[in-house]
C-alpha cells in the first residue's frame, strides 16, 4: 500500500477538509511563484544593461505599488487563515464524553481497545463505514504519532496525557496507518491498518473478537501447554486460557489478522515460524528476544498460534 498515494485519496470528511486546504494553498502558492518568476524573467529581458545605455532611472518610491504589494499579500493571508480555521473545526472537533476506541502506542506496535464491548486487538482497527469514532490516544513509553492519511489528521500520543482524534471512513476498504514521529529503532515498522466495513460485518467481527480462543487439538494443544509453561505467558494474553499478561499484543485471535510485527510481515505459517526462530532477525530491536526454541517447540508453538482465528 503506497502511503504517498493515500495522502491524495481522502476517504473521510476530516481528511477531505485537509486535502482541500492543501490543494487550495498549493494553487495559490503556485500562482504567486508563476507571477514572481514571470516578473523577474521579464525584468531581466526588458531592463538588462545594453552597450551604450545610460544609467537606469532611479525611483525613490511609488505609493500605489507599495499599497498594492501590501494589500494583496494581506488578503491572501486572511483567506488562508479563514480556510485553515474552517479546516481545523472540521478535522479536529471536541472529543465525545466517552471514546469509542482507545489506541495505545508501544515500541513498536499499537494496542486497540473497544471500551464499550471489551474487545481487544493489535495493529488492526475495525470500524463501521460512515460512523465517526472518537479515538482516545495513549502511549506507555515514548512519543508516537498516530496517522491514517486517507482518514484523519496526525496526532501525537503522549505518555500520561491522552489525546484524541475522530476516525471515519466514507467507503469500505483497508487504509494504511503509520507512526509518523520517530520513536526508536523500529519506528518505520510501527504500522497498522484500519478496516472499514459495513455495520453487519463490523458487529460480526467484534463478536468474534469477544469469543475466547479456540480449543486446540493435536500439535496445537501441545503448543498451548508450551505457551503457558514458557516465558510467552509473561507478556501475552489469550482469553479463555488463563493467560492474561498485557506487556505484548493480545494473541486471542492472532491468526485472524492480516499482518503482525507492526506490519513487518504477512501473517502466514511460514512467517510465524520465522518469527519464533528469531524475532530479532525479522524485526531488529523488537522487545521480544530470541528464546532459542527447539525444533519441536517451534512446530508446536507455530501450530498453536496459527490456530488462533
DRENTINU-473169 format. One line per 8 residues: for each residue x, y, z negated of C-alpha. Coordinates in steps of 0.05 Angstrom, whole numbers. Last residue first. Layout:
% DRENTINU-473169
X:Y:Z | ...
This chain:
% DRENTINU-473169
-172:-349:-288 | -120:-374:-338 | -100:-438:-302 | -36:-409:-272 | -12:-390:-341 | -20:-463:-363 | 15:-493:-302 | 72:-444:-308
80:-462:-382 | 81:-537:-367 | 130:-533:-309 | 177:-485:-344 | 177:-528:-407 | 196:-590:-368 | 250:-552:-330 | 279:-527:-396
266:-456:-417 | 324:-407:-420 | 286:-355:-461 | 306:-297:-415 | 282:-235:-450 | 214:-200:-442 | 224:-125:-451 | 238:-114:-377
306:-85:-363 | 316:-119:-296 | 249:-141:-265 | 255:-206:-227 | 324:-226:-252 | 308:-202:-322 | 245:-246:-324 | 289:-308:-318
260:-378:-306 | 192:-355:-331 | 188:-301:-278 | 209:-347:-221 | 156:-398:-243 | 102:-345:-243 | 128:-322:-175 | 120:-392:-145
51:-401:-175 | 28:-334:-144 | 11:-267:-176 | 45:-220:-127 | 109:-188:-153 | 135:-121:-181 | 65:-93:-192 | 74:-77:-265
101:-147:-279 | 39:-179:-251 | -2:-178:-188 | -71:-199:-161 | -100:-212:-230 | -145:-272:-241 | -86:-315:-265 | -77:-272:-327
-147:-281:-354 | -130:-287:-428 | -60:-261:-417 | -64:-196:-457 | -1:-156:-439 | 57:-151:-488 | 60:-129:-561 | -12:-145:-576
-9:-211:-614 | -74:-250:-619 | -62:-324:-608 | -119:-362:-640 | -134:-398:-574 | -202:-369:-556 | -174:-303:-531 | -102:-305:-507
-58:-251:-538 | 16:-240:-523 | 78:-219:-562 | 92:-268:-619 | 53:-324:-584 | 105:-328:-529 | 161:-341:-580 | 148:-416:-580
98:-462:-613 | 35:-430:-587 | 58:-426:-515 | 86:-496:-520 | 18:-524:-540 | -14:-484:-484 | 35:-512:-434 | 19:-583:-456
-53:-569:-441 | -32:-541:-373 | 2:-607:-355 | -64:-645:-364 | -123:-602:-385 | -132:-531:-406 | -194:-502:-440 | -209:-437:-403
-192:-372:-439 | -249:-339:-477 | -302:-300:-438 | -301:-225:-444 | -262:-217:-379 | -314:-258:-341 | -369:-212:-367 | -330:-152:-342
-321:-182:-273 | -395:-198:-268 | -412:-126:-290 | -365:-98:-237 | -392:-144:-183 | -463:-121:-199 | -444:-47:-202 | -410:-46:-134
-334:-48:-133 | -276:-1:-145 | -211:-37:-162 | -158:10:-190 | -88:-17:-184 | -26:-11:-227 | 47:7:-221 | 102:12:-272
153:-15:-224 | 189:51:-207 | 195:67:-282 | 233:2:-292 | 296:30:-324 | 263:86:-363 | 204:134:-367 | 210:178:-306
141:211:-300 | 100:190:-239 | 72:125:-267 | 34:95:-209 | -36:78:-183 | -56:45:-118 | -129:40:-100 | -168:-23:-83
-234:-13:-48 | -308:5:-55 | -327:76:-39 | -338:141:-78 | -287:124:-132 | -285:158:-200 | -235:169:-256 | -241:229:-302
-179:246:-343 | -160:247:-416 | -103:260:-464 | -86:224:-530 | -31:255:-573 | 8:205:-616 | 55:185:-560 | 39:227:-498
9:200:-434 | 16:253:-380 | -39:265:-329 | -38:266:-254 | -102:283:-217 | -154:234:-193 | -179:184:-141 | -135:177:-80
-71:196:-116 | -81:150:-176 | -34:179:-228 | -18:164:-301 | 46:197:-323 | 88:165:-379 | 121:198:-439 | 154:149:-487
133:92:-534 | 62:74:-551 | 27:118:-500 | -46:139:-494 | -95:161:-441 | -170:165:-453 | -208:154:-388 | -278:183:-376
-308:142:-320 | -348:175:-264 | -396:126:-230 | -398:123:-154 | -369:53:-147 | -363:12:-211 | -294:10:-243 | -241:-44:-250
-171:-27:-274 | -114:-76:-261 | -47:-65:-296 | -69:-103:-358 | -136:-128:-384 | -181:-121:-445 | -257:-125:-451 | -285:-101:-517
-353:-81:-488 | -359:-6:-502 | -285:3:-514 | -262:-22:-446 | -187:-29:-457 | -131:-26:-404 | -58:-36:-422 | -9:-9:-371
61:-35:-358 | 133:-15:-365 | 150:7:-420 | 80:16:-446 | 25:64:-426 | -44:57:-457 | -109:63:-418 | -173:71:-458
-235:68:-415 | -307:93:-420 | -285:147:-469 | -332:172:-523 | -357:244:-531 | -341:256:-458 | -279:295:-439 | -282:366:-410
-275:371:-334 | -208:370:-300 | -219:358:-226 | -279:402:-212 | -261:459:-261 | -189:457:-238 | -210:461:-165 | -252:523:-179
-194:557:-216 | -148:539:-158 | -196:569:-107 | -202:633:-147 | -126:638:-154 | -116:624:-80 | -164:680:-61 | -132:729:-111
-62:711:-86 | -83:723:-14 | -115:790:-33 | -51:813:-67 | -9:791:-7 | -53:835:38 | -56:895:-9 | 20:904:-18
41:894:55 | -14:943:78 | -1:995:25 | 73:996:44 | 56:999:118 | 9:1058:107 | 58:1095:62 | 116:1091:111
186:1104:83 | 255:1132:97 | 257:1111:169 | 325:1118:203 | 321:1114:279 | 372:1067:307 | 443:1094:320 | 457:1104:393
458:1054:450 | 518:1050:496 | 520:975:492 | 457:947:461 | 442:930:389 | 382:886:379 | 315:921:369 | 267:882:413
299:814:410 | 317:811:336 | 254:848:318 | 210:798:356 | 245:739:323 | 236:770:254 | 163:787:269 | 150:716:292
183:686:231 | 140:730:186 | 76:715:224 | 89:640:231 | 110:633:159 | 48:670:134 | 4:625:176 | 38:563:150
29:588:79 | -46:599:91 | -54:531:124 | -16:495:68 | -57:530:15 | -122:509:50 | -95:438:57 | -75:433:-16
-140:463:-42 | -180:413:-2 | -137:355:-28 | -147:376:-100 | -223:381:-91 | -225:314:-55 | -184:281:-110 | -236:302:-162
-297:287:-118 | -269:217:-104 | -239:179:-45 | -183:226:-24 | -141:199:34 | -81:246:41 | -48:225:-25 | -64:153:-8
-20:155:54 | 41:176:12 | 30:117:-35 | 30:66:22 | 0:0:0
